[in-house]
Each structure stands twice: as structure tokens, then as C-alpha cells.
């Protein structure tokens, strides 16, 4: 009988010094049962074994002392005064425990769950019951990390970020999307920035994040937008998608409708947010790469007056080869990008002023599409109309 042979060899290796969890785990591939202690109980009854009062040779008593470890972890969590509904447990074990567990598996020629996985699972079950929460392997609210390599276990509580998704409309010019540190002092504070450490008094990020940070008691925030508009450009229409990442939130239960109202009220007409909802870490990447096209409204000033019929040439704007604009070359790789103009409409305001409605692929720099950027963007409005052109006002109307 396979179980009997394995049992005899296991008892010989451990000298009978083995706890119910480690005992049952070594038979989890051939004996069914709700948990390893139950498997150990079946084996003990079937083979009339005597229970050992010695410390387990494999786990060194860690599994038998998990309730005490849970007491310690529970105090740590309660001291932080956290609100959470999901958790995950991780651990670090002494090397000799890991090697002993693996060596015994090799001697028995078996493949069963590792001791580390069992410790994580069993401690997770205890904490789950005590806090009336659930275990989440993908996106837990908190991660409990326990180090068993010291004389007494030590624990750390990792508070995972909270992600809120929505759209924002920027209704005025002169506001950057994210906080912009002062170029002179790098954020430390100096006379140039009036000791604020910032190039601009506020940003979309700050206007959105401050009410949320207050509500969640978070330690900080990070703003992830689906692209960004320039400081002097408005973002209108349905708004631009964004993810707000709140670091180490102590409170997670939020009324997002009330939060949106608070953001819009405190922003004083500078910005507004729409369609707030809870999101996940994965959406950060998706939202940054999701824009397939954008629609812009550009007010264009021409150096020379032109005939209305000349504007028909704008329909030839299609595939644009655009070298990284000079104004962003300090923070963008110098390369040539190919983007398409999908549609262009125009309206004449006066003989030297136009309003253009441009539908383009994402990633096309519109100001340079109009000016040509000294030949770095080809073709351009300036080149096609054969007169220097400058974008004097720009609005984003749609981001899809």
C-alpha cells in the first residue's frame, strides 16, 4: 500500500516529530480530506499512531503557532485603522525550513504543496475569519507580509493603491495636466516659483486628487491620463479618460457621485470630472494606449491673406511625417512618427484667420501640424497653403 510505505519512510526521516499540517501535506496527493490536519487525523486513526509532543522537524512549530502569529498581525492591522475587504498573505521562511521540506519531498519522491504556500494559506484563512474579509490573489486591498526568519515573527502591512477612473474636462487655459515642478529649484521652492516648488499654481491632477485624498486619508496620488493636452489647451467635449491612483488609502468605501460633486465645486469652474468609477491597476496601461483618434478645434493665424478656394488644398492632408517637435525634444525621443489626418473642416473668420476642425490619429502634434516646425512636420498647413501659419488657440473636442 503506497500510503503505508510513505508513512513508514516519513516517520523514519522525522523521527515522528511532525505536526498535523506537515504530516497531512505529505499525503495531500493520495488522501482526500478537508485540509491537512484532517488527513493527518485519518492516518493517525488508521495506523494507530501516537501523537508526538516534540517540535515539528519540518516547520519548527510555525504552523502550530499560527494563531499567535495571527494575534500579532491583527494588532498591527487594527493599529493602522484600515478599511479593507480583501487581503493576501505572503511570508519569508528560514532557508533550513525550505530545504528540509524540499529534501523530504525528494526522499519520498512526491510533488505536493510547499510549506510556504500552506503557511500563507492557513494564516490567510485565520485572518479572513477574524476580519470578515476575503482572500484576493489578483488585486487585494492589503498584503500581509510575515518574516519568520527572526526569533519572533515580524509583520508588515502593505496598503495597496485605490484606483478611480473617469473623464475630465479642462475648461480654462493655463493649467497643466499634472503637477509641474519648478525648473529653477526642482520643487524645493525659490523666488521664481514664489516658494511653491511649482511652475503653475495648480493642475488637473491636484484639483482632482485633493478631495479624494481627504476622503480616503491616502498618503499621496498619481495621475494617469489617456495622453495630455498642453497647458494652454482646453479639454472639452466628453473629456479625457484618466485613472487616479491613491496611495495607501485608509478608507476605501466612497460615494463617487459625492466625490465628483466635491471636485467640481472646489475646482471653481477650472475643470470638471465625469463618470467616476472604481478601477484596477491593469487599466493604467490600457488607458494610456487606448486613444485611436482625437478631434481638435484650432484657431489659425495666417501671415498672408488667401483666397477661400485655396483652402481646398487642406483636403490633401493625410499621412504626416512628424519629427519630434523642438518644444518637447528635451523630454521625448528624437524620432520621426507617422500619423494620419482623418478629416479636416474649416471656417473663415477673416481673410487671415481660420478655424479648423481636425480629426487625427492619436499622437500627432497639432501646433506643429499647422506651423510645420521649420520643416520637421511634413506636410503642414503652412506648407500646403504656402504661407506661414500659427495656431493661436487650440481645444481638444474628443478623445476616443
KENU-284403 format. One line per 3 residues: number of its first residue (from 1); their letters; for each residue z, x, y of N, C-alpha, C. Coordinates in pm, whole numbers. Layout:
# residues N
NUM	a	Z:X:Y:Z:X:Y:Z:X:Y  ...
***
This chain:
# residues 400
1	xxx	0:86:-120:0:0:0:0:89:125  -97:63:216:-115:150:333:10:156:421  70:38:447:187:33:535:303:113:477
4	xxx	321:104:346:433:174:282:416:326:290  293:372:267:265:516:275:285:568:417  237:489:514:252:529:654:398:531:694
7	xxx	473:430:646:615:420:677:691:542:626  662:578:503:730:692:441:704:821:521  580:839:562:544:960:636:605:959:775
10	xxx	606:840:842:662:829:977:812:857:977  883:803:878:1027:826:870:1058:973:840  970:1035:763:987:1178:733:969:1263:860
13	xxx	869:1226:942:841:1301:1065:953:1285:1167  1002:1161:1182:1102:1131:1286:1245:1142:1237  1264:1154:1106:1399:1155:1052:1468:1022:1071
16	xxx	1390:917:1087:1445:783:1108:1489:756:1250  1478:858:1338:1518:840:1479:1401:784:1558  1388:653:1554:1274:588:1621:1315:449:1667
19	xxx	1281:415:1790:1319:285:1847:1223:176:1799  1262:48:1810:1175:-61:1763:1036:-60:1826  1027:-28:1955:896:-28:2021:803:79:1963
22	xxx	855:201:1951:772:310:1898:741:287:1750  838:232:1678:820:201:1536:707:99:1518  718:-12:1588:616:-117:1575:479:-73:1623
25	xxx	477:12:1727:349:57:1783:266:134:1681  332:209:1594:260:290:1495:200:205:1382  229:74:1385:172:-17:1284:93:-131:1348
28	xxx	67:-118:1478:3:-229:1551:-140:-256:1505  -201:-159:1436:-339:-179:1388:-346:-249:1254  -232:-260:1182:-237:-323:1049:-136:-436:1030
31	xxx	-42:-450:1123:56:-558:1112:50:-644:1237  29:-773:1218:24:-864:1332:166:-898:1377  174:-949:1496:306:-986:1545:310:-990:1695
34	xxx	394:-1075:1751:404:-1082:1898:487:-966:1952  427:-851:1964:498:-738:2022:545:-638:1918  563:-515:1960:602:-408:1869:742:-422:1811
37	xxx	843:-468:1888:975:-488:1827:971:-586:1709  888:-691:1717:876:-787:1607:812:-722:1485  715:-635:1509:654:-562:1397:759:-474:1329
40	xxx	840:-407:1411:946:-322:1357:1046:-404:1277  1075:-524:1326:1169:-613:1257:1115:-653:1120  985:-683:1114:922:-719:985:932:-604:886
43	xxx	902:-483:933:907:-365:847:1049:-338:799  1145:-353:889:1286:-328:855:1333:-425:747  1296:-553:761:1336:-654:663:1263:-635:530
46	xxx	1132:-608:538:1051:-595:416:1096:-476:331  1122:-364:398:1156:-241:324:1305:-209:328  1386:-308:377:1531:-297:379:1577:-162:437
49	xxx	1530:-138:559:1562:-13:627:1690:-24:707  1757:88:725:1876:93:809:1837:131:951  1895:63:1047:1865:94:1187:1936:222:1229
52	xxx	1862:308:1299:1919:435:1345:1985:416:1481  2099:482:1500:2166:476:1631:2138:603:1713  2047:686:1661:2011:808:1733:1900:779:1835
55	xxx	1890:866:1934:1786:850:2037:1649:868:1974  1556:784:2017:1420:786:1962:1356:923:1982  1300:976:1873:1237:1109:1879:1109:1108:1962
58	xxx	1047:990:1975:919:983:2047:939:958:2196  1005:848:2233:1016:811:2376:1142:863:2442  1233:925:2362:1358:981:2417:1444:875:2486
61	xxx	1434:752:2440:1517:644:2495:1459:570:2613  1340:609:2658:1281:544:2776:1258:396:2753  1200:362:2637:1168:221:2611:1294:137:2593
64	xxx	1399:194:2535:1523:119:2517:1598:101:2649  1571:187:2745:1639:179:2876:1554:112:2984  1447:42:2944:1356:-16:3043:1423:-120:3132
67	xxx	1521:-193:3078:1591:-293:3161:1665:-223:3275  1726:-108:3245:1795:-32:3350:1694:20:3454  1580:66:3403:1475:113:3495:1428:-2:3583
70	xxx	1414:-120:3522:1371:-238:3597:1473:-275:3704  1603:-258:3675:1708:-284:3775:1686:-197:3898  1659:-70:3873:1637:28:3980:1513:-9:4062
73	xxx	1403:-42:3992:1279:-79:4061:1298:-207:4141  1368:-303:4083:1392:-431:4151:1464:-410:4285  1563:-323:4286:1636:-294:4410:1543:-232:4514
76	xxx	1457:-141:4468:1363:-75:4560:1270:-178:4625  1219:-270:4543:1125:-371:4594:1196:-465:4690  1315:-511:4653:1387:-606:4737:1427:-543:4871
79	xxx	1455:-414:4868:1492:-345:4992:1376:-344:5091  1253:-342:5040:1135:-342:5126:1104:-480:5182  1167:-583:5124:1148:-721:5171:999:-759:5171
82	xxx	936:-742:5054:793:-765:5041:761:-905:4990  646:-955:5034:591:-1078:4979:470:-1039:4894  474:-1073:4766:362:-1040:4678:357:-1138:4561
85	xxx	239:-1152:4503:223:-1243:4388:167:-1172:4266  118:-1048:4285:65:-970:4172:113:-826:4181  130:-763:4065:170:-623:4063:104:-551:3946
88	xxx	115:-420:3948:68:-335:3840:165:-218:3829  192:-176:3706:286:-66:3684:211:57:3634  246:172:3689:193:300:3642:310:394:3620
91	xxx	292:495:3535:403:586:3506:355:728:3483  447:821:3497:424:962:3463:532:1002:3364  491:1058:3251:585:1091:3144:591:1241:3121
94	xxx	704:1289:3068:713:1431:3034:604:1469:2934  553:1587:2946:443:1632:2860:483:1632:2713  610:1664:2684:651:1671:2543:651:1533:2478
97	xxx	679:1427:2556:673:1291:2501:530:1254:2469  439:1283:2560:297:1251:2538:242:1327:2418  276:1455:2409:222:1537:2299:283:1497:2165
100	xxx	412:1462:2164:476:1417:2039:411:1288:1990  390:1194:2081:328:1066:2045:188:1089:1987  110:1176:2052:-26:1204:2007:-26:1280:1874
103	xxx	66:1373:1860:74:1454:1738:107:1367:1617  198:1272:1635:234:1182:1525:114:1095:1486  40:1047:1586:-82:970:1556:-179:1053:1471
106	xxx	-193:1180:1506:-283:1268:1431:-234:1290:1288  -104:1307:1273:-48:1330:1139:-62:1206:1051  -53:1089:1114:-69:964:1039:-215:922:1029
109	xxx	-302:994:1101:-446:964:1104:-470:819:1151  -408:783:1264:-422:647:1318:-463:652:1465  -521:541:1511:-554:523:1652:-487:396:1700
112	xxx	-377:412:1770:-303:297:1823:-279:318:1972  -223:218:2035:-194:225:2179:-104:344:2210  -129:408:2324:-46:522:2363:90:476:2413
115	xxx	185:566:2411:319:532:2458:318:497:2607  233:564:2683:226:539:2827:183:395:2855  83:348:2781:37:210:2801:146:111:2767
118	xxx	221:140:2660:328:48:2622:437:44:2728  475:159:2779:579:163:2882:534:85:3005  410:107:3048:358:35:3164:357:-115:3140
121	xxx	313:-154:3021:303:-297:2991:441:-362:2983  534:-298:2910:666:-357:2890:746:-364:3020  737:-260:3102:806:-265:3231:741:-371:3320
124	xxx	609:-382:3311:538:-486:3386:583:-625:3347  606:-647:3217:650:-779:3168:788:-815:3223  876:-715:3227:1011:-739:3279:1006:-775:3428
127	xxx	931:-696:3504:921:-720:3649:849:-851:3679  749:-881:3601:675:-1007:3616:770:-1126:3604  860:-1120:3507:956:-1229:3486:1058:-1234:3600
130	xxx	1105:-1119:3643:1209:-1116:3746:1158:-1163:3882  1033:-1132:3912:978:-1168:4043:885:-1290:4038  874:-1349:3920:789:-1469:3904:648:-1444:3958
133	xxx	592:-1331:3919:458:-1295:3965:369:-1269:3843  250:-1221:3865:160:-1190:3754:112:-1045:3764  64:-994:3652:9:-858:3648:-141:-865:3675
136	xxx	-189:-781:3764:-331:-778:3801:-381:-634:3789  -478:-612:3700:-529:-477:3678:-637:-438:3779  -691:-534:3851:-802:-506:3942:-757:-492:4088
139	xxx	-689:-596:4138:-650:-596:4280:-505:-640:4297  -409:-561:4247:-269:-601:4261:-221:-589:4406  -127:-674:4442:-69:-665:4577:14:-537:4592
142	xxx	90:-505:4487:168:-381:4490:150:-306:4358  167:-175:4364:166:-91:4244:301:-20:4236  369:-39:4122:497:28:4098:469:156:4020
145	xxx	504:270:4079:481:399:4013:617:459:3976  637:482:3846:765:534:3799:745:671:3735  826:766:3778:820:903:3724:940:924:3631
148	xxx	912:939:3501:1017:959:3401:1039:1107:3370  981:1196:3449:991:1339:3420:1121:1401:3472  1194:1323:3552:1322:1371:3605:1437:1317:3521
151	xxx	1557:1368:3547:1674:1327:3469:1693:1176:3475  1679:1122:3596:1679:977:3613:1543:936:3667  1491:822:3621:1358:779:3669:1356:763:3821
154	xxx	1244:798:3881:1222:777:4025:1104:683:4041  1109:599:4144:1003:500:4162:951:498:4305  822:468:4318:757:448:4447:684:315:4443
157	xxx	685:246:4555:614:118:4563:495:136:4656  376:122:4600:253:130:4679:213:-11:4720  212:-35:4851:173:-167:4902:24:-164:4930
160	xxx	-52:-236:4852:-198:-233:4869:-243:-313:4990  -358:-277:5047:-405:-345:5168:-438:-493:5145  -437:-566:5254:-482:-705:5257:-617:-705:5328
163	xxx	-714:-775:5270:-850:-777:5327:-884:-918:5375  -925:-927:5501:-965:-1055:5560:-1108:-1043:5609  -1191:-1137:5567:-1333:-1135:5601:-1364:-1244:5703
166	xxx	-1461:-1219:5787:-1502:-1320:5883:-1623:-1273:5962  -1650:-1340:6072:-1756:-1301:6165:-1697:-1296:6306  -1747:-1205:6386:-1701:-1202:6525:-1818:-1214:6619
169	xxx	-1792:-1278:6732:-1888:-1285:6843:-1828:-1207:6960  -1905:-1115:7015:-1861:-1039:7133:-1929:-1101:7254  -1852:-1162:7341:-1907:-1246:7447:-1926:-1174:7579
172	xxx	-1872:-1053:7590:-1886:-976:7714:-1933:-835:7679  -1988:-768:7778:-2031:-629:7759:-1915:-534:7793  -1927:-411:7750:-1827:-311:7786:-1712:-297:7688
175	xxx	-1729:-349:7566:-1624:-339:7464:-1684:-276:7338  -1627:-165:7290:-1676:-108:7164:-1628:-190:7045  -1694:-172:6932:-1651:-245:6813:-1516:-195:6762
178	xxx	-1500:-63:6758:-1376:-4:6708:-1310:81:6816  -1183:107:6797:-1107:188:6892:-1176:323:6910  -1196:362:7035:-1275:482:7067:-1182:585:7131
181	xxx	-1141:689:7057:-1051:791:7114:-1115:863:7232  -1034:899:7328:-1082:972:7447:-1147:1104:7406  -1266:1130:7460:-1338:1253:7426:-1265:1377:7477
184	xxx	-1194:1359:7587:-1127:1473:7651:-1004:1518:7572  -919:1423:7538:-791:1459:7476:-782:1424:7328  -890:1365:7272:-894:1327:7129:-782:1230:7092
187	xxx	-747:1142:7187:-650:1038:7157:-507:1070:7193  -482:1192:7245:-343:1230:7276:-294:1172:7408  -388:1144:7500:-352:1093:7632:-371:1199:7738
190	xxx	-446:1164:7844:-473:1259:7952:-510:1180:8078  -524:1248:8194:-559:1176:8317:-691:1100:8306  -789:1156:8234:-920:1089:8225:-907:949:8165
193	xxx	-823:936:8062:-810:806:7994:-687:730:8042  -628:776:8153:-508:714:8207:-396:714:8103  -395:819:8022:-293:842:7920:-286:732:7813
196	xxx	-398:663:7794:-405:563:7686:-455:625:7557  -523:740:7567:-582:802:7449:-713:739:7408  -764:644:7493:-884:568:7456:-990:576:7566
199	xxx	-1116:569:7522:-1227:567:7617:-1238:431:7686  -1200:326:7614:-1208:189:7667:-1073:120:7647  -1036:30:7738:-904:-33:7730:-880:-107:7599
202	xxx	-985:-168:7543:-967:-241:7418:-1096:-236:7338  -1094:-298:7221:-1210:-301:7132:-1206:-429:7050  -1317:-460:6986:-1319:-577:6896:-1212:-560:6789
205	xxx	-1204:-440:6734:-1105:-411:6629:-964:-445:6675  -925:-398:6792:-790:-420:6841:-764:-567:6872  -862:-633:6932:-845:-775:6965:-830:-861:6840
208	xxx	-899:-822:6733:-889:-897:6606:-761:-859:6532  -731:-729:6529:-624:-680:6442:-483:-709:6492  -461:-705:6623:-324:-714:6674:-250:-841:6631
211	xxx	-309:-960:6643:-238:-1079:6596:-215:-1079:6445  -308:-1019:6370:-294:-1015:6224:-184:-916:6184  -179:-802:6251:-73:-705:6224:64:-764:6252
214	xxx	73:-840:6358:200:-904:6393:241:-1004:6285  145:-1082:6236:174:-1184:6135:207:-1125:5999  145:-1012:5964:164:-953:5832:269:-843:5829
217	xxx	312:-797:5947:402:-682:5959:342:-559:5891  210:-545:5905:140:-430:5847:165:-303:5926  137:-189:5864:161:-60:5930:40:-11:6008
220	xxx	-76:-73:5987:-197:-30:6056:-316:-110:6007  -432:-82:6063:-551:-159:6025:-675:-72:6030  -780:-120:5965:-911:-56:5969:-1015:-166:5974
223	xxx	-1116:-145:6057:-1219:-247:6081:-1349:-202:6017  -1408:-288:5934:-1534:-257:5867:-1637:-362:5908  -1737:-322:5985:-1839:-416:6031:-1970:-399:5958
226	xxx	-2049:-507:5954:-2185:-500:5899:-2275:-444:6008  -2265:-311:6027:-2332:-248:6140:-2248:-262:6265  -2302:-214:6377:-2229:-226:6504:-2329:-232:6619
229	xxx	-2288:-299:6723:-2370:-303:6845:-2314:-202:6944  -2395:-160:7039:-2349:-67:7142:-2244:-134:7231  -2172:-51:7303:-2066:-101:7392:-2120:-202:7492
232	xxx	-2241:-178:7544:-2297:-264:7649:-2381:-379:7594  -2370:-405:7464:-2449:-511:7399:-2355:-623:7355  -2398:-748:7379:-2321:-862:7330:-2362:-896:7187
235	xxx	-2270:-956:7113:-2298:-1005:6978:-2280:-1156:6980  -2391:-1230:6979:-2387:-1376:6997:-2423:-1447:6866  -2477:-1566:6877:-2518:-1642:6758:-2401:-1674:6667
238	xxx	-2422:-1658:6537:-2318:-1686:6437:-2220:-1571:6423  -2247:-1461:6494:-2156:-1347:6488:-2193:-1244:6383  -2120:-1134:6385:-2143:-1023:6291:-2036:-1024:6183
241	xxx	-2075:-1013:6055:-1976:-1008:5948:-1887:-885:5959  -1760:-903:5923:-1666:-790:5924:-1559:-810:5818  -1495:-701:5784:-1375:-703:5699:-1264:-633:5777
244	xxx	-1150:-699:5789:-1033:-636:5849:-939:-595:5736  -908:-468:5730:-818:-414:5628:-681:-390:5690  -580:-460:5640:-444:-444:5689:-367:-356:5591
247	xxx	-314:-245:5642:-244:-150:5556:-97:-188:5542  -47:-179:5421:94:-203:5386:149:-333:5446  85:-446:5421:137:-572:5474:263:-615:5398
250	xxx	364:-657:5470:485:-708:5406:474:-858:5382  389:-923:5459:366:-1067:5443:219:-1090:5413  190:-1171:5310:52:-1195:5268:10:-1342:5279
253	xxx	106:-1431:5288:74:-1573:5299:47:-1606:5446  -79:-1629:5478:-119:-1654:5616:-199:-1782:5627  -183:-1851:5737:-271:-1964:5770:-384:-1906:5855
256	xxx	-498:-1883:5792:-606:-1813:5861:-666:-1894:5976  -656:-2025:5968:-704:-2108:6079:-618:-2083:6203  -487:-2077:6181:-396:-2049:6293:-414:-1907:6345
259	xxx	-437:-1813:6254:-461:-1674:6294:-586:-1665:6381  -693:-1734:6339:-819:-1733:6416:-796:-1789:6556  -720:-1898:6563:-691:-1959:6694:-612:-1862:6783
262	xxx	-518:-1790:6723:-437:-1694:6798:-522:-1577:6848  -612:-1528:6761:-702:-1418:6801:-788:-1462:6919  -849:-1579:6906:-941:-1628:7010:-868:-1655:7142
265	xxx	-745:-1705:7130:-667:-1733:7251:-626:-1603:7321  -577:-1507:7243:-528:-1382:7304:-643:-1294:7354  -765:-1314:7299:-880:-1233:7341:-930:-1273:7480
268	xxx	-890:-1389:7528:-924:-1430:7664:-1073:-1439:7693  -1151:-1485:7596:-1295:-1502:7618:-1379:-1378:7596  -1315:-1268:7560:-1392:-1145:7534:-1464:-1151:7400
271	xxx	-1392:-1197:7298:-1451:-1213:7165:-1400:-1342:7104  -1462:-1383:6993:-1404:-1489:6912:-1439:-1463:6766  -1351:-1508:6676:-1376:-1491:6533:-1403:-1626:6469
274	xxx	-1483:-1623:6362:-1522:-1744:6291:-1505:-1722:6140  -1483:-1830:6068:-1491:-1833:5921:-1402:-1729:5854  -1278:-1716:5897:-1188:-1620:5833:-1154:-1664:5691
277	xxx	-1151:-1569:5598:-1112:-1596:5460:-1060:-1467:5397  -978:-1481:5294:-927:-1363:5224:-1039:-1300:5142  -1036:-1168:5133:-1145:-1097:5066:-1088:-987:4977
280	xxx	-1176:-899:4927:-1135:-792:4836:-1190:-658:4884  -1137:-552:4826:-1179:-417:4860:-1329:-396:4838  -1383:-455:4731:-1525:-436:4698:-1618:-484:4809
283	xxx	-1574:-583:4885:-1659:-640:4989:-1683:-542:5104  -1599:-440:5116:-1619:-340:5223:-1757:-276:5211  -1790:-236:5089:-1919:-170:5065:-2032:-270:5079
286	xxx	-2012:-389:5023:-2117:-492:5026:-2152:-530:5169  -2051:-546:5251:-2074:-595:5387:-2146:-491:5473  -2122:-362:5443:-2188:-256:5520:-2335:-240:5483
289	xxx	-2372:-287:5363:-2511:-269:5319:-2586:-400:5304  -2528:-510:5356:-2585:-642:5330:-2690:-686:5432  -2697:-621:5549:-2786:-670:5654:-2932:-641:5621
292	xxx	-3013:-746:5604:-3155:-728:5574:-3239:-736:5702  -3195:-819:5798:-3268:-825:5925:-3174:-867:6038  -3219:-841:6160:-3143:-879:6279:-3239:-935:6383
295	xxx	-3187:-1022:6467:-3266:-1077:6577:-3198:-1039:6709  -3279:-987:6800:-3229:-938:6929:-3300:-1010:7044  -3230:-1017:7157:-3290:-1059:7284:-3276:-942:7381
298	xxx	-3390:-891:7427:-3388:-774:7514:-3452:-805:7648  -3382:-771:7754:-3440:-780:7888:-3498:-643:7920  -3629:-638:7949:-3701:-512:7962:-3758:-496:8103
301	xxx	-3735:-380:8162:-3791:-348:8294:-3906:-249:8275  -4024:-285:8332:-4143:-200:8323:-4162:-123:8453  -4217:-3:8442:-4243:75:8562:-4358:16:8642
304	xxx	-4461:-31:8571:-4580:-85:8636:-4596:-233:8603  -4657:-304:8695:-4692:-443:8666:-4805:-445:8564  -4801:-545:8476:-4908:-555:8376:-4960:-698:8370
307	xxx	-5079:-711:8321:-5140:-843:8303:-5077:-912:8182  -5056:-1044:8190:-4999:-1118:8077:-5075:-1095:7946  -5208:-1081:7956:-5288:-1062:7834:-5255:-930:7763
310	xxx	-5207:-833:7840:-5173:-703:7782:-5058:-714:7681  -4974:-815:7703:-4857:-831:7615:-4895:-866:7471  -5019:-913:7451:-5064:-943:7314:-5058:-818:7226
313	xxx	-5062:-702:7290:-5056:-578:7213:-4922:-563:7138  -4820:-631:7188:-4689:-620:7124:-4692:-668:6979  -4789:-753:6947:-4801:-804:6810:-4835:-693:6711
316	xxx	-4882:-578:6763:-4916:-467:6674:-4792:-389:6629  -4676:-419:6690:-4553:-353:6646:-4523:-395:6502  -4519:-301:6412:-4493:-332:6271:-4407:-223:6210
319	xxx	-4470:-125:6146:-4393:-16:6087:-4359:86:6195  -4229:110:6212:-4181:201:6316:-4124:327:6250  -4168:442:6297:-4110:569:6253:-4018:617:6364
322	xxx	-3891:624:6331:-3791:650:6435:-3703:769:6399  -3716:874:6477:-3626:988:6460:-3492:953:6523  -3386:1003:6465:-3252:974:6516:-3248:988:6668
325	xxx	-3211:881:6741:-3209:886:6888:-3119:998:6940  -3157:1051:7055:-3080:1160:7116:-2936:1117:7143  -2918:991:7184:-2784:947:7226:-2685:939:7109
328	xxx	-2734:934:6985:-2643:928:6870:-2658:1049:6779  -2738:1147:6821:-2765:1262:6733:-2641:1345:6704  -2537:1332:6789:-2414:1407:6765:-2331:1349:6650
331	xxx	-2361:1225:6611:-2284:1163:6503:-2370:1104:6392  -2501:1124:6399:-2592:1075:6295:-2682:1188:6248  -2717:1188:6121:-2807:1290:6066:-2942:1283:6136
334	xxx	-2997:1400:6167:-3126:1406:6235:-3237:1390:6132  -3291:1269:6123:-3399:1243:6028:-3486:1130:6081  -3600:1111:6016:-3693:1005:6056:-3673:885:5963
337	xxx	-3644:771:6023:-3626:647:5947:-3746:557:5967  -3783:486:5863:-3893:390:5873:-3835:249:5866  -3861:171:5971:-3814:33:5977:-3927:-56:6028
340	xxx	-3919:-184:5995:-4026:-277:6034:-3980:-374:6143  -4072:-404:6232:-4056:-516:6325:-4120:-635:6256  -4042:-737:6228:-4091:-853:6153:-4161:-953:6244
343	xxx	-4107:-969:6364:-4167:-1066:6457:-4129:-1029:6600  -4215:-1060:6694:-4186:-1036:6835:-4240:-1150:6920  -4156:-1201:7009:-4197:-1304:7105:-4159:-1254:7244
346	xxx	-4225:-1304:7346:-4195:-1257:7481:-4205:-1369:7583  -4139:-1344:7694:-4146:-1435:7808:-4147:-1349:7933  -4235:-1380:8027:-4245:-1303:8151:-4145:-1360:8253
349	xxx	-4055:-1274:8300:-3960:-1315:8403:-4020:-1290:8541  -4079:-1173:8558:-4158:-1141:8678:-4258:-1034:8635  -4351:-992:8721:-4457:-900:8678:-4407:-769:8616
352	xxx	-4281:-732:8645:-4231:-606:8589:-4108:-626:8500  -4078:-752:8466:-3960:-780:8382:-3997:-877:8270  -3957:-842:8147:-3985:-925:8030:-3856:-959:7958
355	xxx	-3862:-1069:7884:-3758:-1097:7786:-3824:-1097:7649  -3778:-1010:7560:-3833:-1000:7425:-3734:-1057:7324  -3786:-1131:7227:-3707:-1173:7110:-3765:-1097:6992
358	xxx	-3685:-1008:6935:-3732:-920:6829:-3657:-946:6699  -3732:-969:6593:-3673:-979:6460:-3712:-851:6386  -3613:-773:6344:-3641:-643:6284:-3556:-620:6159
361	xxx	-3596:-522:6081:-3511:-477:5971:-3385:-414:6029  -3276:-423:5953:-3153:-359:5997:-3170:-208:6007  -3102:-147:6103:-3107:-2:6118:-3207:49:6217
364	xxx	-3278:-42:6286:-3375:0:6389:-3303:2:6524  -3315:112:6596:-3253:124:6729:-3345:58:6831  -3298:-52:6890:-3383:-135:6975:-3410:-71:7111
367	xxx	-3311:-10:7172:-3332:52:7303:-3442:159:7295  -3442:235:7185:-3543:339:7167:-3677:281:7124  -3674:166:7055:-3800:98:7023:-3872:60:7152
370	xxx	-3794:27:7254:-3852:-12:7383:-3894:111:7464  -3806:210:7475:-3835:325:7562:-3925:430:7497  -3917:442:7365:-3989:547:7295:-3908:673:7276
373	xxx	-3799:688:7353:-3708:803:7339:-3784:936:7342  -3871:950:7443:-3950:1073:7459:-4031:1107:7335  -4088:1004:7274:-4176:1026:7160:-4107:1030:7025
376	xxx	-3974:1013:7023:-3901:1017:6895:-3918:887:6818  -3953:777:6887:-3980:648:6822:-4127:613:6844  -4199:592:6735:-4344:563:6745:-4383:457:6642
379	xxx	-4461:357:6683:-4494:325:6823:-4374:261:6892  -4383:248:7023:-4278:186:7103:-4342:88:7201  -4259:8:7266:-4310:-84:7367:-4376:-6:7481
382	xxx	-4312:103:7522:-4370:187:7629:-4509:237:7591  -4522:284:7469:-4650:340:7423:-4757:233:7415  -4723:118:7361:-4822:11:7342:-4867:-49:7475
385	xxx	-4772:-67:7568:-4807:-126:7698:-4856:-21:7798  -4848:105:7759:-4897:216:7842:-4829:222:7979  -4697:194:7976:-4616:209:8096:-4471:229:8052
388	xxx	-4396:316:8117:-4256:334:8079:-4179:202:8082  -4102:178:7976:-4023:54:7966:-3879:91:7934  -3788:12:7988:-3645:38:7967:-3574:-93:7935
391	xxx	-3487:-88:7835:-3404:-204:7802:-3286:-207:7898  -3278:-311:7980:-3169:-318:8078:-3057:-413:8035  -3087:-498:7936:-2984:-585:7877:-3024:-614:7734
394	xxx	-2923:-616:7645:-2953:-641:7504:-2844:-728:7443  -2887:-829:7369:-2796:-915:7295:-2841:-921:7149  -2746:-918:7057:-2776:-945:6917:-2756:-1095:6896
397	xxx	-2859:-1161:6846:-2853:-1307:6827:-2822:-1346:6684  -2859:-1260:6590:-2838:-1296:6449:-2830:-1170:6363  -2737:-1170:6269:-2725:-1063:6169:-2721:-1129:6033
400	x	-2818:-1098:5950:-2824:-1159:5816:-2826:-1052:5709
***
